[in-house]
Amino acid sequence: MELLEQPLKTGQSFAQSRPSIQTHWESEAMNLIWFLIIGGLAGWLAGLIMKGKGFGVLANIGIGIVGSFIGGFLFGVLQLSAHGAVGRLVTATVGAVLLLAIVNKIKKG
């Protein structure tokens, strides 16, 4: 109810007085785009490290996304932190390499 109780400034319309929902959705869309880009790069890097080649765009993105969760969990357990895009890429790549190592062990054994 706080928003409704605030008076409008002179010359200000109702729409101008409220935060833009479009800005929120634009921000969420950019976060998703960066998440997919970093996931794809992390999956591709993990593929190069573990196998010598990537697995294709969609598989790389999937491996990188799952790897980012694994890497984030692992970094949390080890009390490590990585900041910024490079830190997220490192975290996701470490997790993706670990994921591929586990998958390779299961396939061989």
N, C-alpha and C positions, 0 to 999 in steps of 0.2 A: 504494500500500500504506500510505501515511501515515495515511489515514482509518481503516483497520482497526486500526492500532496504538494509536490514541488511546483511553484508557479512558473509560467512561461515568461521568458525575458521579452522585452519590447521588440517587436518585429520578428519574433521566433515562432515558427510553426510547431505544431505538435510533433511532427516527424523529425524535425531538427533537434528537438529536445531529448530524444531518446537514442540510446546506443544503436548502431547499425547492426542488424542481424546479418546482412550481406558480408560485412567485414569478418564476422565470426566464421561464416561458411567458407570464405576465401582463405582464411587462416587454416582451417581444418583441411581444405583441399591441398594447400601447399605442404602441410605436414604429411599427408598421405603420399604425395608425389615424392617428397624427400625420403620417406620411409621406403618406398618401392625402389628408388634409385640406389639408396645405400644398401638395401637388401640384395639387389641385383649385382652390385659391385662386390659385396661381401661373398656372395655365392660364387661369382666368377673367380675371385681371388682364391677362395677355398678350393675350388676345382683345380686351379693351376697348382696350388701347393700340394694337394693330395693325389691328384691323378695326372697332372700335366696338361689338362685342357678343361674347358668349361663344359657345361651340360646342356646348353641351350638357354635362351632368355627366360622362359617361364620356370624351368627347373632351378636356374640360378637365383631367381627372385624368391622362390619357395624355400630353397636351402638357406638363403641369406636371412629371410624373415624368421624362420625357425631358429637359425643360428643366433640371431640377435636376442631372442628370448633366452636361449641357453647361455650365451655370453653374458647377458645382463645378470642372470641368476648367479653364474660363476663369479663374476666380478663382485657381486654383492656379498657372496659367501667369503671371498678373499679380502673383502673390504678395500677393493680397488675402485677408483672412479675415473671415468674418461669423459671429457667435456667437448662439446662442439661436434661438427660433422666428422672430423677426423677421428675423434674419440669414439663416436658411434660406429664408424666404419671398422675401427680396430676391434671393438667389442663384438660386433656382428661377425667379423671374419674369424676371430678366435672361436666363437661359438659354432660357426659353420664348419670349421676345420675339425672341431671336436665331434660334431654330428657326423661328418663324413668318416672319421676314424671309427666311430662306433658302428656305423652302417657297414663299413668294410670288414670289421671284425666279425659281425654277424653273418655276412655273406660267405666269408672264408671258413668260418668255424662251425 
